Amino acid sequence: MNTNDIVELESRRRAGMLQRDVAALSELYHPELLWIHSSGRRESREQVLEGARAGTTRYEKIDATSQVVRLFGDCAVVNGDVDIDAVVGGRALQLHLRFTAVWVATAQGWKFASWQSTPIRDPA
């Protein structure tokens, strides 16, 4: 596995989110996924997948404006900035975020294990 492979996995994850492709996301997401939203709300793998399945979370745009991948053995850490347009619980959101995403190598391949983001109020 190299950094380009992780970039490709990140692209597949974003495409799955945009398409609300629960099967593809289920394949990518680690069973113990922890998603910490920019609001501070925490969700498990099942909660994230249910939001996609039910349509309560709909992503309309996910544009990673920057990202850096670092490999640490069986762990890959992705840091970057992303612009997201989404509808969550019927409320339209436009987000400019700084994020950390973590992928881990498992016997079933690389799995997306963690996401944490924070709003960028001043892009400096």
C-alpha positions as CSV (number, residue, x, y, z in Angstrom):
1,M,0.0,0.0,0.0
2,N,1.3,3.5,-0.8
3,T,-0.1,7.0,-0.5
4,N,-1.7,6.9,-3.9
5,D,-3.7,3.8,-2.9
6,I,-5.1,5.7,0.1
7,V,-5.9,8.7,-2.1
8,E,-7.9,6.3,-4.3
9,L,-9.7,4.9,-1.3
10,E,-10.6,8.5,-0.2
11,S,-12.0,9.2,-3.6
12,R,-14.1,6.0,-3.5
13,R,-15.3,7.0,0.0
14,R,-16.4,10.4,-1.2
15,A,-18.1,9.0,-4.3
16,G,-20.0,6.5,-2.1
17,M,-21.1,9.3,0.2
18,L,-22.3,11.5,-2.8
19,Q,-24.2,8.5,-4.3
20,R,-25.5,7.3,-0.9
21,D,-24.0,3.9,-1.9
22,V,-24.5,2.1,1.4
23,A,-23.1,-1.2,0.0
24,A,-19.8,0.5,-1.1
25,L,-19.5,2.5,2.1
26,S,-20.2,-0.7,4.2
27,E,-17.3,-2.3,2.4
28,L,-14.9,0.6,3.1
29,Y,-16.0,1.4,6.7
30,H,-14.3,-0.3,9.6
31,P,-16.7,-2.0,12.1
32,E,-15.5,0.3,14.8
33,L,-15.7,3.5,12.7
34,L,-16.0,6.7,14.8
35,W,-17.2,9.8,13.0
36,I,-16.9,13.1,14.8
37,H,-18.7,15.8,12.9
38,S,-17.6,19.4,12.8
39,S,-20.5,20.1,15.2
40,G,-19.0,17.7,17.8
41,R,-21.7,15.1,17.2
42,R,-20.3,11.5,17.3
43,E,-21.7,8.7,15.2
44,S,-20.9,5.0,14.9
45,R,-20.5,3.1,11.6
46,E,-24.2,2.0,11.8
47,Q,-25.4,5.5,12.5
48,V,-23.4,7.0,9.6
49,L,-24.7,4.2,7.2
50,E,-28.3,4.6,8.4
51,G,-28.1,8.4,7.7
52,A,-27.1,7.5,4.1
53,R,-29.7,4.7,3.8
54,A,-32.6,6.8,5.1
55,G,-31.5,10.0,3.3
56,T,-31.4,12.0,6.5
57,T,-27.8,12.9,5.5
58,R,-27.4,13.8,1.8
59,Y,-24.1,15.0,0.5
60,E,-24.3,17.2,-2.6
61,K,-20.7,18.3,-2.9
62,I,-17.5,17.0,-1.3
63,D,-14.5,18.8,-2.7
64,A,-11.2,17.9,-1.0
65,T,-9.2,21.1,-1.7
66,S,-6.1,19.7,-0.1
67,Q,-5.0,16.5,1.5
68,V,-1.7,14.9,2.7
69,V,-1.4,11.2,3.3
70,R,1.1,9.8,5.8
71,L,1.7,6.1,6.3
72,F,2.6,4.7,9.7
73,G,2.8,0.9,9.3
74,D,-0.7,-0.5,9.3
75,C,-2.2,3.0,9.7
76,A,-2.7,5.9,7.2
77,V,-3.5,9.4,8.4
78,V,-5.0,11.8,5.9
79,N,-5.1,15.5,6.8
80,G,-6.6,18.2,4.6
81,D,-9.3,20.7,3.9
82,V,-12.7,20.0,2.3
83,D,-15.7,21.9,1.1
84,I,-19.0,20.1,1.7
85,D,-22.6,21.0,0.7
86,A,-25.0,18.7,2.5
87,V,-28.6,18.4,3.7
88,V,-28.8,17.0,7.2
89,G,-32.2,16.5,8.8
90,G,-33.7,18.8,6.1
91,R,-31.2,21.6,6.8
92,A,-28.9,22.8,4.0
93,L,-25.3,23.2,5.1
94,Q,-22.2,24.6,3.4
95,L,-19.1,23.6,5.3
96,H,-15.5,24.5,4.9
97,L,-13.6,22.1,7.1
98,R,-10.2,20.9,8.2
99,F,-10.1,17.2,8.7
100,T,-8.2,14.1,9.9
101,A,-9.2,10.8,8.4
102,V,-7.7,7.5,9.5
103,W,-7.4,4.2,7.5
104,V,-6.2,1.0,9.1
105,A,-5.0,-2.2,7.4
106,T,-7.0,-5.3,8.3
107,A,-7.2,-8.9,7.2
108,Q,-10.1,-7.7,4.9
109,G,-8.0,-4.8,3.4
110,W,-7.7,-1.1,4.3
111,K,-10.7,0.2,6.2
112,F,-11.8,3.7,7.1
113,A,-11.7,3.9,10.9
114,S,-12.0,7.5,12.0
115,W,-13.1,11.0,10.8
116,Q,-12.8,14.2,12.7
117,S,-13.4,17.7,11.3
118,T,-13.5,21.3,12.5
119,P,-14.8,24.4,10.8
120,I,-12.3,26.7,9.2
121,R,-13.5,30.2,10.1
122,D,-10.4,32.0,8.8
123,P,-8.7,30.2,6.0
124,A,-5.3,31.7,6.9
